[in-house]
Amino acid sequence: MNPQAQNLNEIIAAKNKAVFDLLSERGKNIFFPKKGILGQGAEAKGTRINATIGTAIEDDGSPMHLESISSKLGIAADKAFLYAPSFGRPDIRKRWQAMIAEKNPRLKGITISLPIATSALTHGISMAGYMFLNDGQEILVPNLYWGNYNLALSNAYGAKITPYNLFDGDKMDVASLSAALLADGDKKVLLLNFPNNPTGYSPRTDEMQALVAAIKNAAEKGKKIAVICDDAYFGLVYEEGVDRQSPFAYLADLHENVLAVKVDGPTKEDYVWGFRVGFITYAVKGGDAELYEALENKTAGAVRGNISNASNLSQSLLVQAFESPTYAAEKKAKLDIMQARYNAVRNTLSDPKYAPYFKALPYNSGYFMCIKPTDGIDAEKVRMLLIEKYSIGTININGLIRIAFSAVAEKDIRPMFDGILAACKEVSGK
């Protein structure tokens, strides 16, 4: 093991043995190199002639670039063309940390790590897998989950995806989650995804309290738990009574055996899908700057060894947006559109004519909702018929039909469901 990795391990183990035990073998062996090329480059920073870094520099010291690109950007060359640090730009890391606290009031007075920048949330999930999942390690996920977890966690790291029930009737099945946490094995990796993809469900306040209590109960019984909070759709909540904070805010200071891992970013929150910037942030009861710095160094090492760094241009543009005086108003305007589309779904499905042919699963947030066709109606046949005859695109997930209402104009919501109804009738032979 590299001495730099060993040093980080000693810090983490001394600060919180449970956190150290939660690390995968990869996580224990990884480190951000402070020596070698990076270390020597850092030592040479500020020299008159600097021949250390693998970039091309103009004679005036600015980054070499093509005018055909820079003329389209309207941003300083050093904020667009140079490499960003593997940790992420310092300004966006501090700003995103502050924004997490602003959006989650329960974090007031709680110390959390500085976020590490990733290439959006898929890469963030992958880096969480790198840090905490060994080959054959179970990861507990809801039985309705984003299919890319299979590639990012199972195929990539050999993790065993073990589902727990998301719903018991029209409510969250917290008992199923609790049973999964209390099953054999001292180390548990739990993945929470709210608002959920594919169902568009987030916990109501009482459900969030029950969920957190289940995690705390398992921790008090000796389970060491890494909770990965996939917050891809954070903030997109449309109903009163739905908890508007991330589970991360409740878990950040819950128990010494619970490491909260927040994977989030502006992809959906700020409608920048192609920017590919996300973050990983850590919190644990009693966590301090030294513990978090060690985790940050390991995570940045994993990022460097995987993609080197996330886009400097995207990070720079986002910092400018976050500082814009119109940012909040612009964001609210888009959320209002999403709310109107959600309301149109609710209003449309209140019509009893749909009930004999399909039922909506619980939904209250996010981009999606799912319907379950009545027994005997094949969801795949409905999906194909919707494309071929009605020019309507949906997704079939194991017999459920997922609808991304985020991508459907408000005026098209009712015609879409009427098309689904017609297709269900045709497939059922009625």
N, C-alpha and C positions, 0 to 999 in steps of 0.2 A: 504494500500500500504506500502511495506517495506520502511523504511526511506532511505535506500541506493538507491532504485529506485527513490524516491522522490527527493533526492539530485541531481541525474543525470538529472532528468527532469527539475529542476530549472536552472541548468547550461545551458542546451540546449535551454530552453525557453528564457533565458536572452540573449543568444548569437544570436539566430535566431528563432523567433516565428514560422516561416513557417516550419522549420525543425521539431520542436516539434509537430506542428499540423499534419504533415505527418506521424508521428508514429502511429502504430496501438495500440489498447488497450494492446495487449501483449507487444509491443515495449515499451510502457510507464511503464509497470509493471516490466519489466525484469531488472536485474542488475547483475554484477559480484560480488559475495560475497567476501568482504574483511575481514569478521569476521568469526566466526564459525570455522569449521575444516580447511579451507584454510588459514584463518588469523592466527590461532594458529600454523599451520604447518610452515607458513612463519616466525613467531616469533622464532620458534625452530630451524630454519635453522642454521647450524654451530655448534650445540651442540655436545658434545662428544658422548652421547648416545641419539639417536633420535628415539623415538617410536611413531611418529605422523602419518607417511604416510603409506598408504595401499599397500606397495610393500614388497617383500622379499629380504633381503640383506645378502650377504655372510659375513663371519666373518671379511674379510679384507675390508669391506665397499663397495665392488662392487656390482652391481645388480646381483641377483641370476638368472641363466639362464642354459639352456641345451647346452652342448657341441655339440650335434648333430645339433643344429640350429646355434650357434655362429660360428662354424667352416666353415659354408657356406657363411658367411657374409663379412668377411674382414673389419669390422668396429668396433670401440670401443663399448663396452657393454653399456656404459651410453648413447650413441647416437642411440642405437637400441632398448633396452628393457625397459627403463624407460618411464613414461608418458611424453608427451610433454605438455607445457602449453596450456590451452584452447584458449589463444590468438594466439598460434603458437610459434614455436621456435623464439627467438629474432633475430637470425642471418638471418633466411630465410625471416622474415618480412621486415627487413631493406634492404636485397638484392632485394626482389621482388619489393619493393617500388622504389628503384633505377632503376630497369629494366623497370618498367612502364614508368618512366620519359625518359629513354633512347629510348624506342620504340615510344614515343609520344612527339616529340619536342615542341608541343604547350604548354606543361605543364611547360616549363621553367619559373621559377619565381613564380609558383603557388603552394600554400601549399595544400597538400592532406593528408589524414589520413595514418597511418601505416596500411597495410593490416592485416586482421584477417584471420587465417588459417581455412579452412573448409575441410570436407571430399570430396574434388573435387567439380565440378561445380553444379551437381544436388543438393547437400547439400547446396551449396552457394545460389542457387536460392530459396531453401526452407527457408533458414535463412533470405533472403531478404523478402520473403512472411511473415515470422514471425514478422519481424520488421515493416512492412508497410501495411499489408492487414488485415482488419477486415472482419468478416463474411458479405457477401453481397457486399463488396467493388469491384468496377469494376477495372480490370486491362486490359489496352489496349495492344493488341498484334497484329502482322500482321496476316492476314487471312491464311497465309501459315506459320505454326509454328510447333515446336517440340512437339509431342503429350504428352511428359512427363510433360509439364506445367500443363496439366489437373490434374494429380495426385499430383504434388508438390504444386500447388497453389489453385486449385479449390477443389479437394477432401480433402486436408489437412487443408485448412484455410477457406473454404467456399467462396473464391473469385469468382467473376463473370467475366469470360473471355469474353471480348468484342473485336471482331476483327475489324481492319481497313484494307483497301486494300493495299497490298504490291506493286502491279504493276498497272500502267495505260499504257497499251500497252507494250512497251519494256523499260519503265522507271519506277522509283519509283513513287508511287501515294502519293506525299507529301500533296496534298490537302485533301485526305482522313484522313491522320494522323492529320492534322491541325483541321479538322472539329471535330474529336473525342476529341481532347484536349479542344476545345471551347464549347463542349456540356455542358449541365447542370451539376452543381457540382463544388465546389471550389477545392476539393482535387482530384488530378489525379495521378494514378500510370501507367507509360508507360514502356513497355518492348521493347527494341531494341535488335535484334540478328543479328549481322553481323560478318563474313559471315553467311548468313542465312541457317539454317537447316529447311526445306529440299532443298531449291532452289540453294544454293551456290552463292547467290548474295550479293554484297557489294555496297554501294553508290559510284558513281563517285563524283569527287570533287564538282561539281556544285550541285549535289543532296544532299550531306552532308551539304553544305551551306544553301540550302533551308530547309532542315530538322531542322537544328539548329535555323534558323530564325523563323520557325513555333513554336518551343518550346519557344523561347524568346518572341514572340508575345503573346502567351497564358499567360506566366508569367507576362508580363506587363499589361495584362488585369485582373490580380488578381488571376489567377490559381496558386495553390501550387502543384508542380509537382515533384514526385520522379521518376527518370528515371533509370531503371535497365538495365544496358548494359551487356547482356549475350555475353561475348567475348570468347566463347569456342574455336572458330577457328581463333582467332586473328593471323595475320601475314601471313596467307595462301592466298595471293593475287597473281594473275597470269596475270593481264592485266595492261597496262599503262593507266593512267587517273583515276584509281580506288583509292579512298582515302585510304591510308595505316595506318591511325591513328584511334583509337577508338573514337566513339562519346563522350566518357568520357572526352577526351582531349579538346573537344570543349565546353562541358557543365560544366567543373570544375569551371569556373570563369564567367559563363554566366549571372546569375541573382540570387539575394538573395532568390527567390522563387523556384529555381530549385536545388534539391539535386541529384547529380550524384552518382550512386551506381555501381561500376565496379565489376562484378563477372567474374573472370578469373582463369587461372591456367595453369600448365604445361601439363595437360592431353593430349591435341592435339598439343600444341605448341612444346612440347618436347618429344612426342611419349611415354608417360608413363601412359597409360590408367588405369592400375591396381594399380598405386601408391596411388590414391585417395587423392590428395592434391589440394586444390583450395584456392581462396582468395576473400574476400570482402573488397573493398576500397571505401572511401567516399570523396566527394569534393563538396563545395558550395562556391559561391562568398562571400568573407569576412570570410570564415571559418578559425579558428585558432586552435592551439594545444589543448586548453581547450575544445572546442566544439568537436573536433575529438576524444579526449580521452574519453569523455562521450559516444559518439556513439560506440567507440571501446569496452568500458566496457559493454555496453548493448549487443552488438553482441557477445562478448566472453561469457557473461552470457547465452545467448540463445544457443550457441554451447555447453557449459558445461552441460546445462540442457537437451540437446538433444543427444549428443554422447560423452561427456566429453572432447575429444580432437582428433585432426587428428593424423595420424601415425607419430611417432617420427622417425622411421627408414626411411620412405619415405622422410620426410623433410631433414634428415641428408644426404641421398644419393643425393638429389637434390642440396643442398648447395655445396657438393663436385663437382657435375657436373658443376654448374654455375661458379665455380672457376677454372675449368680445362682449360688449355691453348688451348685445341683442341675443346672446346665446340662450338664455333662459326662456325668452319669449318665443324664439324660433322652435325650441324643443317642445314647449307647451302646444304650439300650433299643430305640430305633427302628432302629438299624443291625442289632441282633440279629434283629429281625423280617425285615428285608431279606435278611440272611444265610440265614435259615431258608427263605425263598421261593426264593432262589437254589439252595440245597441241594436243595430239592424238584424244581426244574427238572433239575438234574444227575442226581439219582437216577431221575427218571422217564425221561429220555432215554437212560439206560443200558440200557433194555430194547430188545433188538434188533428188536422187532416194528415199530418206526417206520422203520428204515433203508431198507426198499424204497420208501418214499413221500416221505420228506424227510430232509434232512441239516442239522444245526446248523452255522452259521458259528462261528468261534472267539468265545468270550465268557468273561468272568471278572469283570465289574464293572458298575457303573452301574444303570440302570433297565431295560435292554432286552436282548433277544437276537433273532437272526434265524434263520429256517429257510429252506432252499431246497428247494422241491418237486422231486421227480424229474422229469427231462425228460418232457414230454408232459402234465404236470399243470399246468393254468393257475391261477396264484396268485390272480387276480382272481375266477375262478369259485369257488375254494375260499373266499375271503373272503366272498363274497356268500352262499354256501351256509351258512357258519358262522353268519351273522346270521339267515338266514331259517329254518333248520331246527334249529340247535343253540343259538341265543341266545348266541353267542360273538363278541366283537368283536376284530378284529385289523387291522393296517394292511398293505396291499400296496405295496411300494416296488420298482418295476421288476422284478417277478417274485420278490421275496423277501417273506416274511411276517414282519413285525416284531411281537414280543410284548413288551408292557410288563408283565413279571412283578412290577414294583413295585406294580402296581395289582390284583394277583390274590392272594386269600387262599391261604395255604399248602395248605389242604384242597382248593382248587379247581384246583391245578396239574395233577394227573394227569387229572382229568375234562376239563380244557381240552385237553390234548394228545390224549386219546382222541377227543375231538370233532374235532380237526384231522385225526387219522388217518382217522376215518370219512368226513370230507368229502373227503379226498384219494382215498380208495378209490372213493367215488362219482363224483368228477370223472374219475378214470382209467378208470372203467367196470369195475373189478374187484370 
